[in-house]
Amino acid sequence: MSTIGSTARHVGFGPMHGTPTPSRSVEWLPTLLSVIAGMVDLIGFLNLGIFTAHITGNIVVIGALIVRHSRVNPAQILSIPVFILAVAATWLIARASGRRGTGLMRLLLFVQFLLIACLLVFSVVTKPTVDPHGLVATVAAMIAVTAMGCQFALLRLVLPVAPSTAVMTGNLTNAVLALVDSSSKMQPLMESDTKRLRAALHLLIGYFAGCVVAAAAVMYLGDWAWSLPAALAAVAIALS
């Protein structure tokens, strides 16, 4: 079995007995996933009116709308239980497959690709952007939320040491603390970890780039904008 396969197996499902160096492609996988998450989150926000990869944002918006006695998007309410079910379903798929390491990674990346590809086909056929609060848009949003739930669970099951690819608050905090701590002339408050700083910066840049590209895609491609994260999801499978 490959080094990364063995590493992911031990980290994801049992105690790790060594610290092998992962392959370069797997080191870049979280960054690619952050680009996908940025795309899915922004396309979902612009086309469907919800944060598909940011449950915290949906909770805040729901609370604000309730206080203001405004109409709440049903998709925002459903996103919470659907995300929970998506994570649980991903765990069930992983357990039922009997796979570990690289094999499990490819399987779950393939599941994410299928979900985003289905979302693309569904959106092109049904045009959910016509009514962002309608039933069709809600179904599309739940498919996107499920894809992101799969991505979150994938990282925790296969690469639990990897930082979040969709929640940038923690990555930004790590990057800022590492930068100011390393630049200080006094004794550092944190253990020096340039690798973690570099990883956090890669994820931040990846997520932001995904948002920028997704915004342009929504402007020029409309419902076809989902083709971009679907293509990158296929690339992620190849890299694994």
N, C-alpha and C positions, 0 to 999 in steps of 0.2 A: 504494500500500500504506500502511496506517496506520503511525503512528509506532512503536507497540509492536511491530507486526509486523516492521518493519525492524530495530528494536533487537534483538528476540529472534533474528532471523535471523542477524545478524552475531555476536552474542554466542554463540549456540548452535553455529554451524557454521563460523564463519570470523572473521577479524579485524574488530573494530568500528572504524569510521571516524568515529564521532560519539558524542555522549552525549545523545540525546534523552530527554525526560522521559516515563516510561511513564504510561499512563492510570491513573486512580484505581482502576478495577476490578482491573487487574493488580497494582497495589500491594497490594491487599487479598487477592489470590489466595493467597499463601503462608500468610496467617493462616487463611483458610478451610481450606486443606489441612492445617494443623496441627490444627484442630478435628477434621477427618476422621481424621487419624492417631491422635489421642488416643482417639477413639471406637473405631476398629478395634483398636488395641492393647489397650485395657482390656476390650472385649467378648471379644476373643480370649483374653485371660488368664483372665477369669472363666468363660467358657463352654467353652473348648477347652484351657486349661492351658498356653498358650505366649504369648510376646511376638511378635506378628505384625509389629510395626514396629521391633523392637529386637533385632537379631541378637546384639549384645553380651550382652544379658541372657540369651538362650538358651544361649550358650556358657558363661557363668558357672554357670547352673543345671545344665547337663550335667556340667561338671567337679565341682560339689559333689555331685551324685547318684552319680557314679562313685566318688568318694572314700568316700562313705558306704555304698557297695554297695546303693544304692536303685534302684528301677525307673526307667528313663529313658523319658520320653514319646517315642515314635518321631517325633512331629511336631517335637519340638525338634531332633532330629538332621537330619531332612529339611529343616527350614526354611533351613539354610545353603546347600545346593546349589540348592534351589528358588529362593531369593532371587537367587542368581547367575544362574540361567537366566532368571528374570523380567527382570532388568536387561538381559541380553543380548538377550532377545526384544523388549524395548521398543526397543532400539537398531535391531534388524532391521526392526521395523515403521516406525520413523522413516525409516530409509534407503530402504526399499522404497516408502514413500508418496511420496517426492519433495517432501514439504511442508516449509515453513520458517515460522518466526515464529508468528503467531496461528493459522494453519491447522494446524500441527503441534501446537500447544498444545491446540486443540480436539479433535484426533484422539486424543491420548494421554489427555486427560481423559475422553473418551468410552470409551476402553478401560478405564480405571480404574472408571468407572461401571458398565460391563457386568460386570466382575469382581465388584464388590460386590453388584450386583443378582443375579447368579448365586449368590453366597454366601447372600444372603437367601432365595432360592427353595429352594436346596439344604438350608439349615438348617431352614426351615419344614416341608419335606417329610420329611426324614430324621431330624430331632431328634438331632443329634450330642451334645447335652448329656447324653443318657442314659448314654453311656459316653465320657468325655473322652479315654480312651486307646485307643478303638476305631478301626477302619478309617474309619468314616464321619466321626468327629471329625478324624482326620488329613487326610482329603480336604478338609474344610471349612477347616481351618487352613492348608493349602497354597494354597487359593484366596485367603485373606486375605493371606498372605505375598506372593503374586504381585501382588495389588493394591497393596501397599505398595512392592514392588520397582519397579512401574510408576511410582508417585509419585516415588520417589527419582530414577529415571532421567529422568523428565519434567523435574524442576527442573534437573538438570545439563545436559540437552540444550537446553532452551528458555530458562531463566532461571538460568544458572550463577552469577550474582552473588547470588542469593537465599540466605539462610541455611537450614539444615536445618529441615524442618517436623516431624520426628519425633524427632530427637536433641536433647534440651533441655540437655544438659550444656554444650555450646558456647555456646548462646544465653544461658544463665544466667551463664556466665563473662564474656561480652561485656557483659551488662547490669550486673553488679556492678563490673567494672573501669571502665566508663564512668561509673557513678554516683560511685564513690569518687574517681576521677581528676578529675571535673568539680567535685566539692565541696571538693577540697583547695585550700588557699591557696598552695601551692607551685607551681612550674612543672609543668604536666601532663606525664606520662610518655607519653601517647598523644595522637595527633591528635584534636581534638574532632570528634565525629561524632554529633550528636543524632539524625540520621535513623536511623543504625544502632542506637542505643540504643532508639529508639521501635519499630523493627522487631522487635528482640529481645524487648521487653516484650510486644508484640502476639502474637508466637508463643508465648511462655510462657503468657500468659493464655488464648490460644486452645486450646492443648494441654490445659491444666488444666481449662478449661471442658468440653472434649470428654470428658475422663475422668469428670468429675462427672456430666454428662448421661448418659453411657454406663452408669455404675453404676446410676443410677436406671432406665434403660431395661432393663437386665438383670433388675432386681428385678421390674418390672411387666410387661415385654413378653416376657421369655424369649428364645426363638429369633427373635422378631420384632424384637429390638433392632437387628438389622442394617438395618432399614428407615431408621433415622436417618442413618447415614453414607451410605447409598445416595441418600437425598433430598438431602443436602448435596453429594454428588458431581454430581448433576444441576444443582444451583445453580451449582457451579463451572464447568460447561460454559457455562451462560448468561452468567456473568460474563466469560468469556474472549472 
